[in-house]
Amino acid sequence: MMNMNEKSKSLEARFDPPSFGLVYKILGKQKIVNKLPGKFKIYQKCSDPELAPAFPYRQVQLKQEVDPRQSFDILPELGRGTFGTVFLCRDKASGLELAAKIVPCKKKKERTDALREIDIMSCLHHPRLIQLYDAFDYENKVYVILELVQGGELFERVIDDDFVLTEKACAVFMKQICEGMEYIHSRSIIHLDMKPENILCLTKTGNRIKIIDFGFARRYDKNKKLQVMFGTPEFTAPEVLNYDEIYFYTDMWSLGVICYVLRSFHQTGHSHFKIAVDSLSGLSPFVGGNDLATMNNVNSGKFSFKYSSFEAVSEDAKDFVRKLLVRDGTQRLTARQALQHKWLAETTTAQSTTELSITKTKLKRYVIKKRWTKAVNTIIALRRMGARIDFDLV
């Protein structure tokens, strides 16, 4: 019998691209609020054992006009996103609990996008990536059955009072992210939406992560010039903003921003703690007062380590970020090179085990800011749809 690594090496990639994602960020949010009983401390260990997958890797074929309820019990709703509604579900045959994302497809493009993401997920089999279990196209809806991840978003987990945030812990997380990215790129796929919300913890007590959301992913074809104009400005590479050709190095810029945010704090010279949706934004190297300002900052490519939060950060860690946040994409570290960098090497002694309390405080502010933004955007969308909102009840 082949082991997991042999299986993944034997798989062939197919053509793919965009559409779903928020499934697991929604699930993560749903689960993160359920605290474990009692008071406990979580200590990070590089040797945390690999957890067995919830199910063997599957070669998923879309089932046309087959009712998914024949095979799955659709259980209570877990959350709603831009592209669909997520439900807890259970495989009737095995009893395995999963997540079912149901996407209404009233327009041809909606269905095309949904099927493209299913296609791309069906060829990605790696322990650092969310796994596809089954897929159905039934009665103008696409049903995507996915692995259930219950550990919550990485940043939500890190800011928990019971989590000890150290540089060592940051390196453990970044190494796994780079492992997942190396595999994605080896399949000639570019993720194109790497950001903290798209990194989940597998469990509430371990340190294993999963990369999610392949809604913007694209297959790289060396014979075609690939250009896109989408993404999250704060984490988007300069070549995307300038509508230049993109490549695997486009994802590596985003990883550099994530690493900077995870370990540090960038204090701007502006009115930083305004009570507003754009307040508390001091953690990102490029974030501005609005999207346009953020994009201008990204295009400049200028960032700094000259802040108090970096005093406890090793030079190896700073060098790692510098080699990712390079404006010329061809000069950035590849995922494989990132894994070979001294800071991520298992033999390194440069990773401090001192708790980064200042960084953790700023991360909390960063996460709160993100929650505010999502809440306000939801209210704006509802009001545009004609919904009446009684703020006295909020």
N, C-alpha and C positions, 0 to 999 in steps of 0.2 A: 504493500500500500504506500502511495506517495505521501510524504509529509506536507505540511502547509506550504513551506518554501518551494518545494518541488512542484506543487500544484500551480502556484502563482507563476513560476518560471515557464510552465508549459502552456500558459494561456496566450492567445493571440489577441491583439487589440483590433477593434473595428472602428470605422468612422463614427464620430459622435460630435455633439455640441449642447445648447442650453435649456433651463426652465424651472426647476423646483428648488428648494433648498431649505427654506425656513422650517421645514418639518422638524428637524432635530433641535434647532434653536428653541422652537416652541416647546418641544418635549423637555428640553433641559430646563427652561424656565419653570415649567409645571412642576418638575421634580425638586428643584433646588430649594424650594420653600419648605419642604418636609425635612426638618432637622432630625438627626439621629438623637435618641434619648441620652440624657446624661451629659456630662462635661468630659471632653476628651481632647487630646492633642494629636495632630497628624504630623508625623515626621517623614521627610522625603528620603527615600533610599534608591540609589541608582540600580540596585539589584532587585527591585520589585519584580516578581515573576510575571511572565507573560500569562494572561488569562486565556483560558480556552474559549474559542469563539462560541457564540450562542447557537450557531448552526454551521454545517460545512459550507464552503463556498459553492454557490449555485450558478449554473448557466441558465439565466432567466430568458424565457421566450414569452413575448407579449401574447396573452390569450385574448382573442377577438370574440366579442359577443358571448362571453361566458360570465355568468353571474358569480362574482367573488364570494357571495354569501353561501354558495354551495360548499366552499372550502374553509371559510373564515367566519367567526362570530365577530360582528362589528360591535364594539363595546362603547363606553362613554367617551364623549368628545374630550380631547386633550388641549386643543387650541385651534386658533384660526390664523391664517396668514394671507398674504396678497394673492397667492395662487390657489388656495384650497383650504380645506378643513382637515385636521388631523384627529384620528380616533385611535384609541387603544383597540387592538384586535387580537384574536386568538385562533391559532391553527386548530381546526377541529380534529385533525388526525393525531397531532402530537401534543396538543395543549400548550404549545409554545406561545408566549405573549410577544406581540410585535406592534408596530405602528402602521396604521393605514392612512395614507394621504389620499383624499378624494378631490379631484380637480374637475370642476365643470368645464366642458369644452364647447362653448357656444360658437366660437369662431375657429376657423381652420388653423390659424396661427397658434392658438392656445393648445390645440391638440398636437400640432407639429412640435411645439416646444416641449410639451410633456413627454412625447415619445422619444425625442432626441435625448432628453436627460436619462430616461430609462435605458436607452441604448448605451450611453456612455458609462452609466453605473454598472451595467451588466458585464463589462469587461475589466472592472477594477476589483481585484481580490487581494487585499492586504490588511493585516491587523490594525493598521493606523487609519483605515478608511471605513466609513459607514458602509454597510452591506445591503444590497438589494435581495429581497427574498422571493417576491413574485410581482406580477404586473398584469392588469386587466384593462381592456378597452370595452366598456359596456354601457349602453344607453346614454351616449353623449357625455360620458364621464370616464376619466382615467383613474384607475385605482393603483396606487403604488404601495406595495407592502414592504416595509423596511425594518431593519434591525432596531430594537428598542434600546435606547441609550438613556440611562437614568442618573448619571452623575452630575448633570448640569453643565452650563458653560464654564470654560476654564477660568475666566476672570471672576465669575461669580464665586467659584470655588476658592480661588486664591484669596479673596478678600474676607472670607469667613473668619470669624474671631478665633476659631480653633485651628486655623491653618498657619503653620510656621513658614513664612516666605523667606527663602535664602537664595543666594546666587546659585548655589548648587541645585536647588529645586528648579530654578529658571532654566538652567542648562539641561536638566532632565527633560523638561517639557519641550524645549527647542530642539533637542536631538530627535525626539519622536516626530515632531512636525517635519523636520528635514528628511527623516526616513520615509514618511508618507509622501512627501513631495518628490523625492528621488524616484519612488515607484511610479507615481503619476506621470512624471516626465519620461520615464523609461517606456511608457505605453504611448508616447507621442501625444500626450494630452496636456493642456495648459489650464489650470484651475480658474484663474482670473477673478477670483473673489475671496482671496485669503484675508481674513480679518478675525478679531477675537471671537465674535459671535459664532464663527464657523469652526470653532475648535471646542469639542466637548470632552468632559471627563467620562471615562467608561463606568466608573463607580464613584461613590461618595467618599471612599476611604483610600483608594489606591492612587497611583500617579500615572495611569495609562490614559492616553487621549485618543480621540477619533476626529479626523477631518471630515466635515460634512459640506453639503450644499454645492452641487455641481450644476446649478442652474445657468451659470455663465460660462461653463467650461467649453473649450474648443479643442478639436483635434488639429495638430500641427501637420501641415502638408508642405514639404520643402518646395514643391512646384507651384505653390500659390502664396501670394502675399496676404498675410493675415493682419487685419486692422479691426479694432473695435472701439466703440465709444460708450462704454458703460463701466460701472464699478462704484466703489465707495471712495470719494475723493481723498479722504484721509489716508487710505492705504493703497491708492492707485499709483502706478509708476508713471514717470514723465512721458514715456513713449505712448501711453494710452491717451493721456490728456492732449498730446500734440497730434494724435491720429497718425502716428508713425507705425511702422511694422512692429509687431510684437513677437515675442519668442519665449522660450522657457525662462529666460532671465527676468521676464516681467513678474512672475510669481515671487522671485527671490527678493525683489525690492519690498514687496508686501511683507515678507518674512522679517526683513530688517526693521520695518516699522513696528511690527508686533513685538519683536525682541526688545526694541527701545522702550516701548510702552510697558512691557511686562516687568522690566527691571529698573525703570528709572522715572524721572519726572522732569519735564521741560516747562519751565515757568516763563511765560511770555511777559512782555513789558506792558501789556494792556490791562484794562480793568478786569482782572482775572476772576474775581469771585462775585460777579454780578448775579443777582437772583433772576436768572433767565435761562432759556433752553440752551443758550450757547455758553453758559457759565461752566465753571469747574472743568475746563478743557485743557488743563495744564500738563497732561501726560503725553501728548503726541508731539513728535518732532516737527510736524508741518501744519497742524490744525490752525485755522484762522477763525475770525468772527463769523464767516459765512463760507459757503462752498467756493465762491470765486476767490476769496482770500486764501483758502486752503490750497486751491489749485495753483495759485501764483507761488505759494511757498514751496509746493512740491516741485514746480518747474525750476525754481532757483536751486533746489537740491542742497540748501544750506541748513545745517543743524549743529547743535552744540552739546558738549558734555560739561560745560562750565556751570554746573549747578550743584547745590549741596547734596542732592540725592545720589550723585555719581561718586561721591567721595569714598563710599564703601564698595564700589564696583571695580573689579580687576581690570587691568590693562588688556588682558586677553579678551575679556567680554567686550570692551569698547572696540577693540580691533575687529572683532567678529561683526559688529554692527557697521563699522566703517566700510568693510569690504562687501557689504550688501547694499548699503545706501550710496551707491555710486551712480551718478547720473548717466554715464555711458554703460548701457546694459551689458555690452560685451566684456566689460571689465569686472562685473560682479561675480561673486562666487557662484558656482553651480551648486545644486543640492548635494552632489557627491563631494565636492570640494568643501562645502560647509561642514559635512560630517567628519571630514579629515582635519578640520581646523583645531588648533590646540585647545580652544575653550571647550569644545565638545568631546575631545578625546577622553576616553575613560581613565587614562593614566594622569590626566592633568591634576595638579595640586593647587591651581590658581582659583578654583571655584570656592568662594568663601561659604562657610556654614553659619556665618553671623546673620541674624534675622534682619531683614531690610524693612524696618518699621516705617521709615519715612516713605519709602516706595509704596508700601501697603496702604498707607493713608491716602496717598495720591491716587492709587488704583481704585479705592473706594469712591473717591470723588469722580473719577472717570466713569465708573460703572453707573453711578447715580445720574450723571449727565446723560448717558446713553438711555437710561430708563425714561428720563424726562423727555428726550427727543422722540422716542417711540410713542409715549403717551400723548404728546401734543400732536404728532402726525396722525395718530388714530382719531383723535377728536376732530381735527381738521377734515379728515376724510369722511367721517360720519356726518358732519354738518353739511359738507358738499352734497352728500347723498340725501339730504333733507331730514336727517334725524334730529330730534329735539333732545337736548341734554340738560338735565336738571343738575346744575353744579352744587346745589345745596345737599344733594345726596351723595356727592363724591367724597 
